[in-house]
């Protein structure tokens, strides 16, 4: 197999190396969306205080919904009740816990890669600049707007005359 120079550069840098496969293996868990002890340990400090229902089972229920995309009413019976799990999800969102968890995990991953926890570089493309100049994008769907006709189009005459 012949690889182009770019593909050769990334050939050994794949995500699914033997080491990574073992690390991300989900054996022994009830569902693939469930958190391992190590993963739960990373987010536990950001969760609201303990309740009558285990916070870990509530988080696993939320992750099941987010991973599978199923409806709340279809949450399997071995998770806490759907209303309790949904209320906990709303609480995490409204208190900003989800945002804090995201930022903490993001910073941790950057540090593990040997980078500064906060990014120091931003890339702005021309489309972003154009929409910023217009004070954000307008919420008009292009397929719902009429095409604009050129004013010059109305003044043009056919260049080929019909012969009768």
C-alpha positions in Angstrom: 0.0 0.0 0.0 1.4 3.4 -1.0 0.6 6.3 1.2 0.9 10.0 0.2 3.3 12.0 2.4 0.5 13.5 4.5 -1.0 10.0 5.2 2.4 8.7 6.1 2.8 11.4 8.6 -0.4 10.5 10.4 -0.2 6.7 9.8 1.2 5.9 13.3 -0.7 8.6 15.1 -4.2 7.0 15.0 -6.5 7.3 17.9 -7.2 3.6 18.2 -3.8 2.3 19.2 -3.6 -0.8 21.4 -3.0 1.4 24.4 -6.0 3.6 23.7 -8.3 0.6 22.9 -7.6 -0.8 26.4 -8.1 2.6 28.0 -11.5 3.2 26.4 -12.8 -0.3 26.6 -16.2 -0.3 28.3 -16.3 -4.0 29.5 -17.8 -4.5 32.9 -20.2 -1.6 32.6 -23.9 -2.0 32.4 -24.1 0.3 29.4 -21.4 1.8 27.2 -22.5 5.3 28.3 -21.9 4.5 32.0 -18.9 6.3 33.6 -15.9 4.3 34.9 -14.7 5.1 38.5 -11.9 7.2 37.1 -14.2 9.2 34.9 -16.7 9.8 37.7 -13.9 10.9 40.0 -13.1 13.7 37.5 -16.6 15.2 37.5 -17.7 14.4 41.1 -16.4 17.6 42.6 -18.6 19.7 40.2 -21.9 17.9 41.0 -24.5 19.3 43.4 -24.7 17.7 46.9 -25.8 14.1 47.3 -29.5 13.3 47.3 -31.6 10.3 48.2 -30.7 8.9 44.8 -27.1 8.3 43.8 -25.6 11.2 41.8 -23.7 8.7 39.8 -26.8 6.8 38.7 -28.4 10.1 37.7 -25.4 11.1 35.7 -25.3 7.7 34.0 -29.0 8.1 33.1 -28.3 11.5 31.6 -25.3 10.2 29.6 -27.5 7.3 28.4 -30.0 9.7 27.0 -27.4 12.0 25.4 -25.4 9.0 24.0 -28.3 7.1 22.5 -30.6 10.0 21.6 -33.6 8.2 23.0 -36.6 10.0 24.5 -36.7 10.6 28.3 -39.8 8.4 28.6 -37.8 5.5 27.1 -35.1 5.6 29.8 -34.5 2.0 30.9 -36.0 1.0 34.3 -32.6 0.3 35.9 -31.9 4.1 36.0 -33.6 6.5 38.4 -37.1 7.6 37.3 -37.2 9.7 34.2 -38.6 12.8 35.9 -35.9 12.7 38.6 -33.1 12.2 36.0 -34.5 15.0 33.8 -34.9 17.4 36.8 -31.2 16.7 37.7 -30.1 17.4 34.1 -32.0 20.7 34.2 -30.4 21.6 37.5 -26.9 20.8 36.2 -27.6 23.1 33.2 -29.2 26.0 35.1 -26.5 26.1 37.9 -23.7 26.1 35.3 -22.3 22.7 36.5 -22.3 21.3 33.0 -20.3 24.3 31.7 -17.8 24.0 34.6 -17.4 20.2 34.0 -16.8 20.9 30.3 -14.2 23.5 31.0 -12.4 21.4 33.6 -12.3 18.3 31.3 -11.1 20.5 28.4 -8.3 22.0 30.5 -7.3 18.5 31.8 -7.1 17.1 28.3 -4.9 20.1 27.1 -2.6 19.6 30.1 -2.3 15.9 29.3 -1.2 16.9 25.8 1.5 19.1 27.2 -0.4 22.4 26.3 -1.4 25.4 28.3 -4.9 24.8 29.9 -6.3 27.8 28.1 -5.9 28.1 24.4 -3.7 31.0 23.3 -4.6 31.0 19.6 -7.8 31.7 17.7 -8.5 31.3 14.0 -11.1 33.6 12.4 -12.2 32.9 8.9 -13.6 35.5 6.5 -17.2 34.3 7.0 -17.0 34.9 10.7 -15.7 38.4 10.2 -18.5 39.2 7.7 -21.2 38.1 10.0 -19.6 40.0 12.9 -19.6 43.1 10.8 -23.3 42.7 10.2 -23.9 42.2 14.0 -24.5 38.5 13.8 -26.3 36.3 11.4 -30.0 36.9 10.7 -32.3 34.1 11.4 -33.8 34.0 8.0 -33.8 30.7 6.2 -32.5 31.1 2.6 -35.1 28.8 1.2 -37.9 31.0 2.6 -36.7 34.2 1.1 -37.4 35.3 -2.5 -34.5 35.7 -4.9 -33.6 39.3 -5.6 -33.8 40.3 -9.2 -31.2 42.6 -10.6 -32.3 46.1 -11.6 -30.3 45.8 -14.7 -32.2 42.7 -15.7 -35.3 44.8 -16.2 -33.6 47.1 -18.6 -32.1 44.5 -20.8 -33.7 43.6 -24.1 -33.4 40.3 -25.8 -30.3 40.3 -28.1 -31.8 38.0 -30.7 -34.9 39.1 -32.4 -37.4 36.6 -33.5 -37.9 36.4 -37.2 -41.5 36.1 -38.3 
